[in-house]
Amino acid sequence: MFCHIHVHSQYSMLESTISIDGLVDAASRMGFQALALTDKYVMHGAAAFYKKARARGIKPLLGCQICTLWEHQPYSLVLLCTNAAGYSNLCRMVSASHLQKKTPFPSLDLHLVFKNCQGLIALSCARQGHLSSLLAKGRYQDAQKALSIYRKGFGSRFYMEVQRYPKKCSQQGCLSETIIQFSQKNGVPLAAANDVHFTSPQDYGAYQALCKLKSMSGKSDPLKPAQNSQHYLKSAQEMESLFGDIPWALSHTGAIAQACRLKLALGGLHIPRFEVPCSMSQQQYLEKLCLLGLGKRYSSPAPALYRRLKKELDTIGAMRYSGYFLVVWDIARFARKNHIPICGKGSAAGSLVSYVLGISDVDPVKNNLYFERFLHAERKQPPDIDMDIAHKRREDVLAYVQSRYGEKNVGRVCSFSTLKRKGAVRESSRVLNCPKQETDGLLEQAAYEKPFPRSGNRDLLRLSSKLSGIIRHVGTHPSAIVVSASPLDETIPLMRSEQGKIMSQYDMDSIEALGILKIDLINSLSLTLIAEVSDSLSQHGKSWDIKKIRDDDPRTFAMMREGRTLGVFQLESTGIRNLMRKIRPASLEDITLLLSLYRPGPQQSGMVDTLIDRKLGKKDVYMHPSLKPLLEETYGVILYQEQVMRIARSIAGYSYGEADLLRKAMTKRSPQQMKEQKQRFIRGAQKKGHQIQFAQAVFSRIAKFASYGFLKAHASAYARISYAACYLKTHFPARFLAAVLSNGAGYYPPAQYIQEARRMGIGIKCPCINLNGFLFTAQQEQCIRVPLVQVKGLGPARVGSICKERERGGDFKNFTQFYRRCFQSRLSRAAVENLIKAGAFDFAAANRRKLLIYFWHLEKGDSRPDLGAIADFSLEEKLDAEKKILGFEVSASPLAFYRRELAGLDVTDSSNFRPGDVLCAGRVINRRQETDRNGNQMLFCTLEDHGGMYEAVFFPRAYTQNKKEVLAYPELLLKGRVCCKDSNFSVTASRAWGLKSLKKAKQGLKNDMIRNELISETSKLW
């Protein structure tokens, strides 16, 4: 029985069009009972292929096409695993080919292959293999010598691979016959193969495009891809017609498949050994730690707490996850001991064990959270404990994990990026060398998910549809790490990330399928902000601890109710600030509610308005009195997944584990599971004395809202971070905003946080050559100083040299001293000019224009020029220079640049908006194009002025009339009408002018037609 033994998937980067699903589907349709996956250089898809092939009744043969070096020459060799030892050896060799990096491409010395060949079958490769290359050159004796070496290494497990194609491929055909004769003469078993790169001949064009893209990348690869339209997944009948005269070549593929008996252990969780005191088991040690932690978290624990803790620990012990919790506790302990902020989140925050171990800071009892949402006996998947870590200290935590569990046992996890619709168009255009104008039009269509025009370039459209979904790059997962009890390369193939770090070749799903411990340590800018502000306060004698702040600070909640939360984690987008003003949070529970509501599902369902009305006392509706205590925290609306579990338990008598299965069934929307759950729910409700009509109504209600349900444990964890960040902004605004700016941590560009600081009465100061270098710094909560590194043309290295010179020789007393100490050896002319224009020498009461001229004289060798009186730059000139050099204006707010143009107009500040006609101005922060129900384009703009941010909408007709100005200019003057809904103001714009064009028009620098148009439009307003 024939089976394909040399097959490539998309993971052979840009050398195959076949996805794993597509490969398994095609093999199933063709009736193959076994199939190999032998990607080039990598094993990315091996675990996923194994799992999916087994599910479809196909025997998976795992292997790899590696590159071997013989006398410094690269050759192909296909290896297939026969057992677990072979799989480990293959993982080890593939890992070594990537990690050792002796050549620009992954390769192995042949002696290393022979050293690790146990449990592996080798195929010579009919194309670019060692033997075939020698035979193609007529070096028959050398081929025999090489064969003896391979036979010595692999014995009877070495096969000559032969491929056959139609007569038009004459060169390959001649080589095939030579290989057959060589095999027969030397008694080497012959195996028929097709070196598959696509599933059908129709995919050959897309395959050629991929190969062209790979060649355009410029990466070194001596093993060139096949260029032959016959490299598709041929049926057994097609292969029999090609090899009918040598049937043993076909039957040997069946023998190879039979010899491959590898069984991967899927599921479960393999936890590294955590060392505990010799007199205790891991479970006993975990119990001891939890009891100690319970006493620290609760001053006098009630009996109910001990009962809940025991129940959780019993479940953890029964499922053999004690070691997992100890590993995560150990990481959390290290972080807290070294003052590294962490936040345990997700369903793990619903566990009392997580809380008392210090993994999470959310009290699950106080917040009415369930351990069973995280872990229960009926759950098939391992638990998932995620932790946010301050991003500047994450590497410290990773270094500790590596030192604790072994450098070879810990690694990152890879991820794959695929070509989306827009990327497929762009790459197809590169391959076909399409005109830019034609490509740009299709890219715009792709960006807005619009149908492509039928009149477009058919070749481009056809190719882009073929390439869409193809794997393009291998990256590093932003948070996941793997921790193993043994060296990783024994169980998974490894490679290096672009940063040189060791990472798995398997993605997160494959890692979980194999049961290898994966932990998500997630970079958190918000925790970094909190840590930096805390450190700043400590340095100035003000100790501050996030755990000790009161959670009912009135000033903090007043700030939230006003929507003044720019820079605050999860609470700074326009939409959530508008929602915040409606909900008017007054507690951590309200913040949890807010974060759970601000999602597409709840907003589109209408439940947001219902909940707000009930919160404000306009309605109070419960289907039944028994539901009130279950839904009171969300005013009768089912919002949290935990509430679905609570209702199932209270109304229908579910256990917590059964309730979680109900929640999962509703989330997945499986019709069969929903039918079974409905029957179970109604039976249980009737047993508890409820009417069938009531049970049906309740089930319908929870089924409707379960798809929108958010995990309260996760929202509660994030609510604490949001509250802490807002607390800091309220009480230490300059330090907080300085930290936001230094870390680039906000939702908006830096200019918006500069404006926010001004609105809070905080001054902004230009860089100073004698002060900070790399970070925005707060000065006594009254002002923020811009760092030198913000100056265009300097960069970290040059700023570092200035700071070192300052430490060595003291502060610079004037520009002349700076020039002598720094300019000639360290800085460019442009960098010094930018420092002057940005105000870095204003400390010496310097006139920026005069100083610039003085610098030019110094360069020419005139050290004492007689400059006389020179007028300084105007405010507008300073603002213009600061914007170009720093990225934002420092000397005044952005609109001050247009103060002359706006002075004669009746412009209303957004803080004074009232319903009615208005003329307003602002800088555009964000533009968002949408289409109305008729398919016409409209535009939403977020603008900022002295009063804050507001939204302006251009409906289709107004957008068409003003499109040029609105898209071209960053600062706009708008004419429109103010609308008010739920205390939120927005402007429906009818006319727009770019303030730059208005400035030029008033200065007479534009032609008369444009100037007259602008003046006629605004003549009544001047």
N, C-alpha and C positions, 0 to 999 in steps of 0.2 A: 504494500500500500504506500503510495507516494505521499510525501508531505514536504512543504517548502522549508528549507533549512538555512536559507540566507535571505533575510528580509529586513528592510529598513523602514522605520517610521519617521514622523516629523522630528523626532528627537535626534536623528542624524542631521544636525542643524543645516537647513537649506539644501538638503539632498534627498528629500522625500516629501510627497504630498499627503502621506497616509497618516491619519490620526489613529490612536489605539482603538477607539470605538469603531472607526471605519474599517480597520484591519480585521477586527473580530467579527464584525457584521458580514464582511465579504467572505471570510473563511467559512462562516456558518452557512451562508447561502450556497457556497460551492461544495459543502459537505465534507470539508476536511476534518479529520478526527484529531490531528495534531498539527502544530504550527510553531515555527521558531520566530524569535525576535532577536536580531543581531545588529543593533545600531552601531554606527561607526564611532569609535573612540569612547562611547558613553553607554550607560545603562539606565538613563533617566526613566524610561518607560517600563522597565522590567517588572516591578512589583504590580503596577496598575494592569499591565498586560496579563500577568499571571492570574490575578484576581478575576478579571473580566472574561478571560478565555475559559477558566474553570467554570464560571457561572453559565457559560453557553455550551458546556459539554465538550470543549476542545482542550486537548492536552497541550499545555504551554511548554515550549522548550526555550529556556533562557540562555542567552549568549551575548557575544559582542564581537564586532570586527575591530581587532586591535591593529596597531602599527608596530611591527618589530624591526629592530635594527640588526643587520648582518653586515659586518665590515663597513659600518657607517652608512649603509644603504637602507632606505625604508621599504618595507614590504607589508602586504596585508596578510592577516591570518584570522580566520573565524574560529572562535572557541564556543563550545556548548557545554552546559553543566549537566553532569549525569546524577549528581547527588549533592548533599549539603556541603561536603568537603570541597567539591568542585565549585560550588557557588561562592564559598568563602575565599577560595583561591582566586577566582575571577574578580571578585570585589577588591581583593588585595592588589591584584595586578593592574586593574583599571585605575584604581586610586593612585598607585605609584606612578603610572604614566602621566597623570595630571599633576601630582604633587612634586615629583622630582624635577620635571621640566628640564631635561637634558637637551631638548630640541625645542624650537618654537611651536611645535605641534605635539600632542600627547604620543609618546612612544616608549617602547621597552626594549632593553637588550634581550636577545634571544635566550641567553643563559638563564635570565630571571624567569622567563616563561617556562623553561624546562624544570626549573627548581620548584615551580608551583603548579605543575601540570596534573597533579593527582585529581581524579574526579572530573576531568575535562576531555572532551572530544575535540580534535582539531581538523579543520578543513583548510586545504592548501590555498584556496581562493583562485578561481580560474582567471581572474583579471587582477594584475598588480600583486599577485602572490609571489613568494620567493621562487618556487619551482617553475611556475608558469612563465615568469620573467626570464629565467635562464633558458627554458625551452624555446621561448619566442626568439631568443638571440642565437639559437643553435648550439648552446653550450651544454651538450648532452652529458658529458662526463661530470661537469660541475653540478649539474642537476642530480646525478646519481649520488655524488658525495653529500650534497645537501639533504637528499632523501634519507640517507643512512643516519644523519644527525637527528632528523625529525622522528624516525622510527625508534631510535634509541631513547628519545625523550618520551614519546607518546605510545610506542608499541603499536598494538592493533587498533588503537583509538585514533590513528591518523588516516585521513581520507583525502584522496585527490578529488578536488571539486571540478566538475565539468559543466560548461554552459553551451547551449546550442541555439543558434538564431537562423533566420532565413538566409538564403544564399547571397543576398545583397550585402550582408555583413561578412564578406569573404575573409577578411583578415582574422576576425574572431573564429570563423569556421575552420580555417587552417590550424589555428592554435588548438582548438578543441580536439581535432583528430590527433594532433601530436600528443596531447595530454592523455587521450584514450590509449594510444599505442604505448606510451611510457608506463602507464598504469598496468597494462596487461603484461608487459615485458618484465616489470619489476615486482609483480604480485602485490600491488598496492590496491586496496579496495577503492572503487570509484563511486562517487555520489553525484547525482544530477541536481543542479540548482539553477536558479534564474536571476539571482541578485536583484530582488524586487525593490523598486523605488516608488511605484504608484500602482493603484488598484486596477486601472483600465487604460487602454491606449489613448482614450480621449484626454487623459490627464498629462500627456507627454509635454504639451505646450507649457502648462503651468510648472512642470518639473524643470524644463529648460530655463524658465524665468527665474526659478529659485537658484539654479546653478549659476546663472548670470549675476544675480544679486550677490552670491557668495564670492564670485570672482572679483566683483566691484569692491568688496570689503577690504581686499588687500591682505587678508590673513594668510599666513604660510600654511600650505597643505600639499604635501607631495603626492598624496593618493587622490587623484582626480576622480570626480564622479563619472558614472557611466553615461555615455551619450548615445542612447539606443532606444528606440520606441518600443522595444520588445521587453523592457524590464518591468513588466506589470505582473500582477498576481494571476498567473495562468492557472486554469483548471487542471485537474489531474489528467483529463482526457487530452488537453493540449500538450502537456508534458510527455504523455505516453506516445503521442504522434511524433514528437521530436526525438525521443530516445527509444523508439520501438526496437531498434536493432541491437541495443545494449540494455536489456531489461534489468540486468543486475544493478545498473546505476540508479534505477528507480527504486528497486527493492531495498538497496542499502539505505535510502532515506528513511524507509520504514523501520529498518534495524536500528538506525540512529535514534529515531523517536522512541523505540521500545527501550533502548539502553538508558535514555534520559528519564530517571525516576526521582527527580528533585521534588521535594515537598516543602514548601515554605509554611511556617507556622503563622497563620493569620489570626488576628484578634489577640485578646489578652493584653497584658502590660508587663514588660520586662524592666524591672526597677533595679538600678544599681544598688549594691549592698551599702547600707548606711550603718556604720559602726556604732554600737551602743555599749553601755557598760556590760561586762562579761556575765554578770549575774542576771541580766534581764533580756527578755525578748524585745523585738522591735515594737510589738503591740504594748507591752508593759511600759516601755520607755515613753511611748507616745501618750499613754494614759497619765503617766507621772507629769509630763510636761503640761498636759491639758489641765490637770488639777491645780498645778502651780499657777498657770495662766488665769484660771477661773477666779482664784483669789485676788489676783492683781486687777482684773477687769471689773469685778463686783466686790464691793466692800463687805457685804454679808450675803453670799449666794443663797437663794431660796431653794428648797428641796426640788422644785420643778426644774431648776437649772441643772442640778445634778442628774435628774432623770433624763433630761434631754441630752446632756453630754454623754451619758452612758449609752443611750440609744444610738447616737451618732457613732461613737467609738465601736460599738458592737457591729454596726453595719460595715464600717471601715475594716475592722479585723476580719469579718466573715468574707469580705471580697478581696482580702489580701492587699490592701492599699496602704498599710501602715508605713511602709518604707517610702512611698510617694509623698505622704504628708510630711515625713521627717526630712526628706530632701528639700521640699519647698520651705519648710520651717527654717532649715539651716540657711537657705539663701536669704530669707526675710530677716533672720537674726543677724547675719553679717551686715546687711544693709542698715538696719536700725543701729547696730553697734557703731557703725562708721558714719552715722548721721547722713545717710543717703535716703531721701524721701521715697517711699513706696506706697502703692495703693493696690490692694487685692480687690479685683472686680469680678464681674460676671456672676454666674450662679454660685461660685465659691463663697461669695459674700453672704450667702444665706446659711452658711454653716457656722454653728457655734464653735466647732473645733478650729476653724479658720480664724475666728475672732479671738479666742483665748490664746492661740499660738502666735498672734501678732501678724498673721498673714493678711488679714483684713481689719479695717477699723470701723466696720459697720456692725452695730449691735443687732443681730438677727431677731432677738426677742423683742426689743423695743420697736423694731421696724416691721414686725409681724412677717418674717421671712421663713421659708421652709427649707430644711436640709434636703428633703426629698426632690426638690427641683434641681438639686445639684447631684445627688447620689442616692440610689435605692437599689434593692436587690434585683428588681426586674430590669434595671438598666443594662444594656448590652455593651455600650461604649464606655471606655475608661473616663473618669472625671477629668475636667479641664480646669486647671487653676491658672489664671492669668494675673500678672502683676505689672502695673505701670511703675516705671523707675525714672527718676530725674535723668534727663538724657545726657548730661555732662558726666554723670557718674556710672552710666550703664556699663562701660568698658571695665570699670573697677569690679563690678559684680561678676561680669563674665570671666575676668581673670581669676577671681576667687573660685568660681565653679570649676574652672580648668585645673587650678592647683589642688582643689579638694578631691576631685574625682578622676584626675588624670588628663593630661593634655590630649592624649590620643583617644580619650573616651568622650570628649565634648566637642561639638562643632555647630556651625550655623546650618540653616536649612535653605535649600535653593527654592526659587520660584521661577515661573515662566511667564513671559509676556508674549501675547499673540498679536498678530496684525488685525486691528479693528478695521471697520469700514473705511475710515479716513486714511489710515496707514496703508491699507491695501491699494487704494487709489494712488497714493504717493509713490509707493514702491513699484507698482505696475507702470506708472508714468516714467520712472527712471529706466526701467527695462526697455520700454518701447520708444524712449526718447521723444515723448510727446511735447508739443508746445506748451509753454508755461500758462498762457492764457486759457487754453482748453482745460488744463489740469486744475487751475484755480477755481474754475466754475464748478467742476465736479466735487472738489474738496469742500466748497461751500455747501453743496447739496448734501454731502456725506456728514458734515458737521451737524446739520439740523435734521438728520435722519429722514430726509425727503427722498422720494423715488427719483432715480436717475432719469434724465430725459431720453426718450427713445431715439432721438436724433443724434445722440452723442457718439463718440468714437467707440464703435462696437468692439474692437479688439481690446481697448482699454477697459471697457465695462466687463467684458467676458473674463479677462484675466484677473481683474480686481475681485470679481465674485469668487474665482477659484482660490485666490490667495487669502481671502478673508478667513481668519481663524487659524492661520498657519503660525506655528511657534517661531518667533523671531529672535528672542534673546533669552539668555539665562541670567537671572539676577539673584540677589540674596533676599530672603524673607525678612521684612523689617524687624520682626520680634522673636521668631521661633528659634530655639536652640534644641539640640538633642543631647541627651546624657545617657551613656551606656555603661553596663557593668563590665564590658570588655572593650578592647580597641574597636573603634567604629568600623574600620575597613574590613573587619571580619564578617560584618553583617550587612553593611551598605557601602556602595561605591562613593568615593569622595572626589572632590576637586577643589580648586581655589576660587574664591570670589575675586572680583575686580580689585578689591583692596588687599588681596593676598591672604585672606583668612580661609581656614579650612571649612568647607561646607559639604553637605550631602549632595549627591546627584539625584536623590529622590526628593520630591516635593512633600508638603505637609501631609497630604492625604495618604501617600504611600508610606510615609513614616508611621502614621497612626495605624494603617492597615497591618503593618508588621509588628505592632505592639512595642515599638521603641519609645522610651520616655521622651516626650516633647514638652517643653515648658516655654510659655510666651512671656518674655521679659520686654515690655513695650516701652519705647522711648516716650517720655512725657515732658514736653516743654513747660506745661503748667506746674508740675512738681518742681522743675528747675527754677521757675520764677519764685515760687514760694520759698524754696531753699535760699535763693540769692538774697531776697528781701530779708529773710530771717538772719542770714549771715551779716548783712549790712547793718541791721539793727544791733546785733550782738557786738559788732566792732565799735559801735558808738554807745555801748553800755546799756542797751535796751534788749533784754532777753525776751524772746518770743517763741512760743511753741504752738504749732497748729493744733495739737491735741488738747491744749488747755484753754483755747479761746471759747468764750461763751457762744452758744449757738442760737441766741435770741437777741443779738445786738441790734438795737432799733435803728441806728444810723446806717448800718449795712443794708437792712431791708428797705429803708427809705430810698437808698441809692438804687436798689433793684426795682422798686415800684415806679421810679421815674425813668427806668430804662437806661440808666447811665452806666452801662456795663461793658463798654469797649475795653478789650484786653482781658476780660474775664472768661475763663475756660467755659466753653459750651454756651455762653450767654451773650455773645456779641454781634451775631448777625442781625440785620434789620428785622427779619421775620420774628425771631425769638424775642427781641426787645419789644416789638409791638405786642406779642402775646403776653409778655411779662407785665406790661402795663394793664392788660385786661385782667389777668389772674391776680395781680397785686400780692405777691408772695409775702408771707409773714413768718415762715418756719422752714426748717429743712425739708419737712414733708411736702410743702408747697413747691420747693425747688425740684424735688423728685418728681412731683406731678408735672411740672413744667417741662422737664427734660423728656418725660415719657409722652407728652402730648405733641411736642414739636417734631412730628414725623408725618410723612405724606398720608399714611393710612388714616390716622385719627382726624387730620385736618380735612381730608376729602370726604370723610364719612358724615361730617356734621356733628360728631360727638364733642368737639371742642366747644362749640357754642352752647350745646346742652349743658356741659359741665360748668362752664363759666356762669350761665344763668342760675344754675343750682347753687354754685358757690356764693354768688351774690344775693341769694335768698329769693330769687324770682320764682323758682320752682322747687318742689320737694316731692319727687315721685319715685316710689318703689313698687315693684310688681307685687310684693308680698312682705309683710312685716318680718318674716324670717330672713329676708335678704338685706335688711337695713344694717345689721351689725357686720355683715360680710362686705358691704360696698360703701359703708359710710365715709371711709377715707377718700373716696373718689366721687362722692355725692350721687351714688346710685349708678354710675357708669362703670362698666367693666373695662378696666384699663390695663391691669397688670396680669401677667401670666399666673402669678401666685393666687390671684382672686378666682381664676378658673378652677384651680385646684381646691381652693377653700369652698367654693360652691358645690363642687362634685362631692367633697367629703361631707359637708353639712347637710345637703339636700338629698343626695343619693347614696350616702354611706360608703363611698369609695375609701380605700386606704390611700395614704399619701403617694405610694408608689403607683397605684392604679390611676390616681388623679393626674400624675405627671404623664402617664401614657395617654390619657385622654387629651391633655394639653398638646402633646406632640402630634397626635392624630389630627387634631383640629388645625394645627399649624401647617401640616403637610397636605391637608385637604384630600385625604384618600377616601373615595366614596365608600369602599367596602368597610374600611375601619370606622368611618363615621356612622354607617348603618349599624354596625355591631355596637359601637359606643352608645348610640341613641337608645337601643334596646336595653342595654345594661343600665343606662342612666334612669330610664323610666321604671324599670323593675326595682331598682334601688330606691327611687323616690317613693314608689307605692308602698314598699316595705316600711318606710319611715312615716307613713300615714299621709302622704301628699296625694292630691287628685291627679289623675293622668293628664288632664288638660293643663294644669299648672306645670307638671314635669315637662311636657312637650314645649310649653312656652319658654320655660327657663333654658332648656337645652337649645332651642332656636336662638335665644338671646346670646348665650355664651358662644355658640357656633358662629354667630355673626361677628362678634367682637374679638374672638380668640385670634383671628388673623392679624388684628391690630395690636394685640396684647404685647406689652413690653415687659422685660424682665425687671421687676422692681429692685432686686438685689443689685443689679448693675447700675440702675439709675440712682440708687441710694449712695453707692460708692462715689459716683461722679458728682452728686449733689454736694457732698462734703468738700470736694476739691473746689467746686464753683463757689461755694460759700466762703471758703478760706481765701480764695483769690479776691473775691469782692470785698471781704473784710479788710484785706491789705490795701486795696485800692481806696477804700473809704478812709482809713486811718493813716495810711502812709502813701499818698497818691504819687508823689514825686519818685520815691524809691521804686514803687510798683511799675510805673510807666517807664522808668529808666531801664528796669529789668526786661520789660516787654520789648523795648527798642533794641537793647543789647543782644537779645536772643532771637530777634525776628519771629517772635512767638505769636503774633496777633493774626487775626483773620484779614486785616486790612494792611495796606502799605504803610511805611513809617510816617508819612506825612499826616495820616489821620490821627495817629497817637500824639503827634506834636500839637495838632489842633485841639485834641482832647485835653492835653495838659494846659493849654491856654484857657480853655473853657473852665477849668478847675482852678484858675488863678495862679498857675505855675508858670514862671518865666522860662524862656528857652534862651540859652546862651551859646554863642558861637564856639567853635573849638579854640583851645588856647594852647600854644606851643609849650607852656610850662606846666600844664595840668594833665588830665587823663589822656591815655593813648588808644585803648582798645574798646572801652565800654562807656556807654552813656552813664553819667553819674548824677546822683541827686545831691543837692547842696542844701541841707537843713530844711527839707520839705518845701523850699521856696522856689527853686529853679532846677532845671536839668541842663547839664553841660553836654554838648555834642562832642564825641571823641574824634581824635585826629584820623583814625582809620576810616572815618566816613568821607574824608576829603578825597575827591577823585584824583587818581594818579599817584597816590601814596602806596597803599597796600600794606599788609601786615609786616613784611620784611623791613620796609623803609621806616614805618612807625616804630618798629622795634629798635632800629638803629638810633632814632631820635631819643627814645626813652633811655637807652643805654648811655648815650652821650650826656643826657640830663643827669643821670645818676652819677656819672663819672665826674663831670665838671660843674654840677649845680645848675640852677635855673638860668635861662637866657635873659640877660638884662635888657637887651634891645635887639633889633633886627640885625644890626651890623655884627654883633657877637654870634648870633645864630648863623649868619652867612659864613663867617670864618670857621666855625666849628663843624658845620654840617653840610653846607651846600656842595663844596667842591668835590668831596669824596663820596657823598652818599645820595644826593638828591638830583633829580632832573630839573631843568629850568621850568617846565610846565608845572611840576609838583609845587615848587616854591611860589609861583604865580598864583596857583590855586589856594595855597595856604594864606597868602595875603588877601585875596579876594573873599575868602571865607571868613576872614576876621580873626585868624589865629594870632595876630600881633596887635589886636585892639587893646590888649592890657597896657601897652605903653602909650595909650592915647594917640595911636597912629592914625594918620589920614591914609585910607587904603589906596587912593589914587596916587598920592604923593609917594607912598612907600613903594608902589609898583614902579614908578619912574626912577626912584632912587636905586632900586634893584637893577634896573636896566643899566644905569650908570656904573654901578659896581662891576657888572659883568664886563663893561668896556674898559675897566681899569681906573675909572675916575672915582676915587674913594671919598672925595669931599666936593660933591657937586653943589653949586649955588642954585637951588631950585626956586627960592622965593615962595610967594603965596600961591597955592594950588587948591582949587576947590575940590572937596571930597566928592565921591560918587553920590548921586541922589538916592533916596530910599528905593525908588523903583529900580535903579541900576543895581543896587545891592541885592535886592530880592531876586532879580533876574539871575545874577551871578551865583547866589546861594542855591537857587533851585538847580542850576546846571552842575554845580560842583558838589553839593551835599545831597541832592535829591529832594530837598524841601526848603522852604523859606524859614529863616531863623529870626531876622530882624523885625518881622511883622507877619501877620497872617497872610495867606495867599491872595485874598481879595484886595488887600491893601495895595497891591500892584496896579489895580484898576480903580483906585479911589477917585481919581479925577473923572473917569468916565461915569462912575456910579454916583458921583456927588450931586449931579443935577437931576437925578432920576428918583422917583418915589419908590425905591426898592424896599421891600418888606423882609425883615429877617425871619428865619423859620421859627424862632422862638415866639414870634408875635403873629403867627398864622391864625387867621379866622376864616370861616367859610365865605367865599365870594371871589371876585376878580382880584388878581394879584400880579405884580411884577416882582420877580425874585431873581437872585443870582446864586451861583455856587460852583464849586469844582466837582467834576464828575468822578466818582469813586468806582462805579461799576455800571456797566451796560449789559442788558439782557434782552435779546431779541426773542419774541414769541410770535405765534400766528393765531389769529382769531378763528372762529368756527367756519369762516368762509375761506380760510387759507391765506388771508392778507397779513402782511408783516406789521407788527407793532413793536414798540420799544419801551422798556422800563429802565429808568436811570436812577441810581442812588447818587444824590448830590450832598455837598457839605458846605455850610456857611458858618458865620460866627456863632449862630445859635445851636448848631448841631447838624444832624443828618436828616434828610427827608427824601421821599421818593417822588419822581415825576414820571408820568406815563404819556407817551405819544401814541394815540390811536392811529389806525392806518392812514387816514387822510393827512393828519398833522405830521406823521412820520415821513410820508412821501414828500411833503412840502419842505421839511426841515432836515432831511436826512444828511445832507452835505455838511451843514453846520454842526449838527449834534454828534456826528461821528468824527469830525475833523478836529474839534476844539476841546481842550480839557476844561476850560472855564466857560460857563454859559450864562447868558441873561435870558430869562424865560418870561413869557407872558402866558397866563393861563388862569385856571380857576381852582381855588383850594377846596378840597372835599374833606369831610371829617367823618370817620367811622370808628366807633369804639374808642374815642379820644385820640385816634391816630390821624394825623394830617397828611395828605398827599396832594400833589398838584397835577391836574389834567392840563397838559401844555398844549397851546395852540400855535405858538411862535417861539423861535429860538434864534439867538444871535451868539456867535462866538465873541467873547470879550476881546480877544486879540484883534479880530477884524474890526470890532467897534473902536478900539483904540487907534488903529491905523486910519479908519475912516474919519474920526474926529481930528486926527493930526493932518488930514489931507494927503495921506500917502497912498490912498487907493484911488482908482479911477473914478470919475464923477458918477458913473452909473451905479456902481455898488454903494458909493458914499450917499448918494441921494436916496437910494432904496432904504438904507439903514436909517437915515435921518427922517425920512417920511414916515417910516413905521413907528418911530419913537418920538416924533416931533411933539406930540401932546404930553409926553412924559418929561421933556427937558424943561 
